[in-house]
């Protein structure tokens, strides 16, 4: 089993000119970043765009920009990697779909600047993705609309904390850092949002 690197050790190695440190640390977070890509990738690109290719592109970008992080490490390294991957995904969506998605580079810790406009679609797609047969198409369409309506009834910040905590499986501290809010606030909003989502799912046929 490979050694789990601490951020302080990685930064020390990077400062010493160890180029392998970025690769090792990115690899440690790879599964978590892949989970985020799988959740946030537009459904129209699934099967057309490889998640590994997105991560590879993001990794190369991170290598080029790591000096900026070392000089001004205002986030944890995972949150910084995640921001790079989100920027890469934004570029991929624009190349393939011409979608005017919010630029992930606007996302910064310690200040809430709005949330990803595709969060509602990501949550809805994740929850209805099990309905794949032609005979289930009508059920999926109805459930998707009901879920979309319910999620749009939540505050934007509540939707995003729900996506980060429940679907990306980030910690409360990481979610608070990404959204620029206090950890206590993030926790309260998450449990409120998850209760509302459960209430919606309980009223939909096919959900347990």
Number of C-alpha atoms within 10 A of each C-alpha: 3 6 7 9 12 11 13 9 11 18 19 14 15 17 14 9 10 12 12 11 18 19 13 16 18 19 13 16 14 17 11 15 22 18 14 21 21 16 19 23 20 18 15 11 13 11 8 9 15 12 19 12 10 18 23 13 16 22 21 13 16 21 13 10 12 19 13 10 15 14 9 9 13 13 16 14 21 18 19 19 23 21 20 22 25 25 20 22 24 20 19 19 19 13 10 12 12 11 12 11 14 15 14 19 12 13 20 18 20 15 12 16 12 13 18 19 13 14 20 21 19 19 23 19 20 15 17 17 12 10 17 10 9 9 9 11 12 12 15 22 13 12 21 19 12 17 23 16 12 16 22 13 12 14 11 17 19 21 23 25 27 24 24 22 21 14 18 20 15 17 14 19 15 20 26 23 21 23 23 17 17 14 17 12 11 24 18 12 18 24 15 13 22 18 10 15 17 12 12 15 17 11 11 14 9 12 12 8
